Amino acid sequence: MEASQPNAALSAAYVDSLVTHLDFTNTPKGLAKAYQDALKAEETSTERILLANGGFSVWFAYFLTKRAAKSATHFDGQAACSQMLEALDEISIENRTLLAHKVQEAIPTTTQAKFQDVFDKTIKPIGAELTPRKRRRTTDDNGGQLTIPAPNPVALVNNAHMSSHFELGNPPVLRIATVFPRFVAGAIAIMKSDEGAWTAAITMSFLDASSFGNKLGCMMSLQITSNKIERLASELFDAHIEATGEHRYLVLPNGLRVIPSPDFTLRGCRRHVISQSLGQDIEKAVKTSQAFKEEAEQGNPLTECVTMTISHRAEDGAVINLSLDEKEGVRIRRKLYE
């Protein structure tokens, strides 16, 4: 199976983060003022980009996610959620624009209606409104991935000092065995580059190329072939995944089958299996990350620094997202790309 748009797959983690905290009982305090502030924000700010390209519903999802991240009531994944929000500010304007469209698609219809009711009662009376920009095409013919062009690793490395964010994608296939165990190395989707060389569907996103002080560290995304999903889901998350015909299911301990629509994300990786499944380099990079340390301080026996997003279509692959320590991420980058 050949991969398509591997660095677009990283966007699935951001979409998932922004549509996880959509429930609320009462209209949040300070909503009207926050909306007015968003209207006045710089056009290059995250909230203004989400509002301009996704409308009130996408901005409100962002607002609710920020509220959850800052909540005094701690929950599993709060540290990772906070990291993701800070990372959004480092993503290019084009990718944040595409993200707004994808989040808009991911918000359920019933929730959209609830958001509209909040807008009509809270925002309309103060006469503040921003018309979303015309929607751009954000899907391709291979399952609706964000259309984000693959970066040029050489150019990105050479220009790293000019930006606080850069990405690397598609290392040579022969390099992946220097980082990953045999099974995972063989499970990562591959493709041919324009020059005819075989490359691996891996993306590394560095949020600060100039120092190791950035707590956001490095995000890594692996695109997994469809026939390796069940084993990795079981090893990493103790999750029972089955495929029957065209569909893939999550099977609960009582035998109940959960059908994702269109996909689902496994969170809460078993810590002790990271080294065996993903290799010692990845284990060290995960365990030295700020998010992992915060989880440990909160007494969480699992980690959300390793997640797996799985499609409901049996023919599709999956994406493993890793939150890594930045310094260790640079060391892995050298193994894969230099």
N, C-alpha and C positions, 0 to 999 in steps of 0.2 A: 504494500500500500504506500503510495506516495503522499506526502504532506502538502498542504497548501496554506499559505499565510501563517507561518508558525508564530511570528511575533504578534499577530492579531489575536492569537489564542490567549495571550497574556491578558488581553482586555476582558476576558471572561471573569477573571478574578475581581476586577473593578466593578463590573456590572453586578456580580453576585453580591458584593459588599454594599452597593447602593440600593438594592431591592430587598435586603434582609430585615430592615427595621421600619417597615411601612405601617405597622399597627399603632394606633393611638386611640385613646378614649375621648379626651376633650381636645379642643383646638389648643395647640401649644401656646404658652404665654410668649409675648414678644414677637409673634409671627408677622404681624403687619409691619412692624418697624424693621425686622430682618429683611422682609421683602423690599421695602423702600431702600434699605441700605444696598441691597443687591442691584437695584436699578441704578444706583449712583456709583457702583463699583467700577473699577477700571475694566475696559473691554477685554483685556487679556486675563482677568481674574477667573478662577474656576467657576465661581457661582454665577458670574455674568455670562460666561460661555454656555453653561448648562441651561441657564434661563433663556438665553437668546435662541438656542438651538433645540431645546427640548420642551420649552414652555414651563408653566407653573408646576406641573406634575413632577417633572424631572428635578427642578430646583427644590421642590418640597421634599422629595425623596432624599436629596443631598442634605437638606436642613435636618430631617429626622435622623439621618445617619450621624451627623455631627453631634446632635443632641445625645444620641445613644453612646457615642464615643466618650463624651464628657460626663456621662451620668455617674453619680456617686454610687449607684447600685451596680456593682461589678458583675460581669457575665463572661462566660467563656468566649474568647476571641476578641475581647475589648481592645487589648493592646494591638492586635493585628488590624482591627478596624481603624484605630487611630493612625497607625502607620500608613494604611491605604489612603486615608484622607490627605495626609501630608504629602504623600507621593503624587497625588493628583496634580498638585501645583507645579510639579517638575515635568509633567508630560507636555508634549508639544500642543499648540493650539489646535492643529488639525486633528490630532488623536482625541483630544477632549471634545471636539465637535462631533466626531464620529461616535464617541462614547455616549454623548447626550442622546443621539438617535437610538442607540442600542438599548439604553436604559428605558427610554420611552416605550420601546417594543416589549420590554420585559415586565413592565408594571401591569398587573392583572386588570381586566376591564372593570371589575367591581371596585377595585381600589381607585382607579381613575375617576369613577363616578363619585366616590367619597371625597377625593381631592377636589373635584369640581365644586362640590357642595361647600367645602371649606373656602374655596376661592370666592364663590358667589357671596358668602356671608361675611367674609373677613377682608378680602382684598378689594373687591369691586366698590364697596361703600367709600373707600378712601380715594378712589379714582386713580389708582396706580396700576398700570398694566404695561407689559412689554410684549409686542407681537413677535412670536418665534420666527426665525429666519426660514426661508424656503428649504425644505428637506432635501438633502443630497442622497444619492444612491449609496447605500452602505453595505450591500450584500453582493455575493457573487453566486455562481451556479453550483457551489459545492457546500451548501448547508448554511449559508447566511453568516459567514465570518466577516468581521470588520475588514474592509479593504485597506490595509495599511502596508505600504510597500516595504519589502525587506531591506534593512539597512546595509550599507557597505561597511564591513568591519574595519577596513584600513582607513577609510575616510573618517569614521567615527572615532577611532583611536587617535588619529592625528589631530582632530579638532576637539579632543576631550577637554583641553584646558580652556576652551572658549564657552563651555556650557556646563551647567550643573546637572545635566542629565544626558546620558547617551545609552545606546543599545547595541548589542552585538547579536548576530544571528547566523545560523547555518555553518557550524564548524565542520571541518573535514571529517568524514566518517571514521577514518583510521585513528583520529584523536580521542574519540569518546571512550575507548577502552582504557585510556590512561586515567579516567575519573570514575567510571561506573563499572559495577560488576557485570559479568558476561550476560546474564539474563536481561538486565535493564538496557545494556548497550544494544542488545538485539531487539529490544522492544521499542526503541525510539524510531519514529518514522524517518525515512530518508528520501532524498530527492536529488535530481541532477541540477547543478548550477548552469548558468548560461554558457559557462566555459566547458561544460560536459563533465565536471568533476562531481563525485557523489558527496553530498553533505547531509548532516543530521539536523532534524527539526528541533533545534534548541535555541532559545532566546535568553540572553542575559541583559538585565536592565540595571544600570548603575545610576543612582540618584545624586551622587556627588563624586565626580571623577578626581577631585583635587585633594580630598582629605579623608581620613578614616574616622573622623569625628561624627559623621552623620549617622544618627541612630536608625535611620530607615534602611541602611545597608543596601543589599542587592536582591533583586527578584530574579528568579530563574524559572523558565517554563520548558517543560518537556512534552512533546506531542507523542503519544503512545499509540501503537497500532491496535486495531480492534481485537485481534486474537490474543493479546497479552493483558487485557484489562482485568479479567476475572482474577487471575493470580495476583496481580499487584494490589487490587482492591482488598483481597483477602489478607495478604501479607501486611500491608501498611495500616489498614483500617479495620481489619477483622470483619469486613463487610461481604455478604454473600450476593454476588451478582450473577445473573443468568441471562442468556439470550435465547429467545425462541422465535423462529421465523425472522421477521424484520425488526422485532422489538427487543429491547434490553430492559431487565427488571432489577430492582433491589428487593431481595427476599428477606423479610424480617424473621426473627427466631420462631415466631408462631406460624410461619408458613405464608403469611400475608405478602402479596406481591405489590410493590409500589412502582407505578409507571411514571417516569419523569416526563415533564412537559415544559419545554423541549429537552431539558437536561437537568441534572442535579449535581450538587457538589458534596463530596465526602470531606468532612472536617473531623479533626481529632485523631491524628495519627499516633500509633503506639510508639513511644519513644525508643524502646529497646530494640526495635527492628530496623531502625533507619540505617545503621551501619551495614547490616547484613543485606538489606534490600537495595540501598542506594549507594553504598560504599562509604569508606572512612572519610574521604574528602568532604562529601556532602554532609555526613553526620557532624563533623567538626564545624563546618560553616553554619549549619542550622543551630547547633547547641551554643555557639558563641554569639548568636544574634541577640539583639536587645529584646525582641519580642519573645524569644524562647526563655530568656532569663526572667522576664516579667511573669510569664506563665508559671514558671517554677516557683517564684515568690508567692504566687497566689494559690499554690498547692494543686495545680491542675496536673493530673497524671498523664494527660494526653497533650499533644501539641497541634496547634493550627498553623504552624510554620510549614507544614506539608499538607496540601489539599489536592483533591483529584476531581475534576469536572468531567462528567460522563454524559454522553448523548443518549437519548432514548432509542436511536436508530442503531441496530446491531452492526451495521456495516461501517459506522463511524468510529473513529478513534476516541481517545480521551486526552486530557491535558493535566499533567501534574505540575503544580505551582509550588515553588520553594522560596521561603524567605530566608536569606542568608546574611551572615555577617559580611560587611563590606570588604574588610581586609582579606578574609578567606575567599570571598567571591573573586577578588582580583587574582589570587593565587590559582583558582580554578580556571579563570579566564586565560591565564598564561598557558596552562596545560592544553586548553582546547583550541586556542587561536594563534599562539605565538610559536 
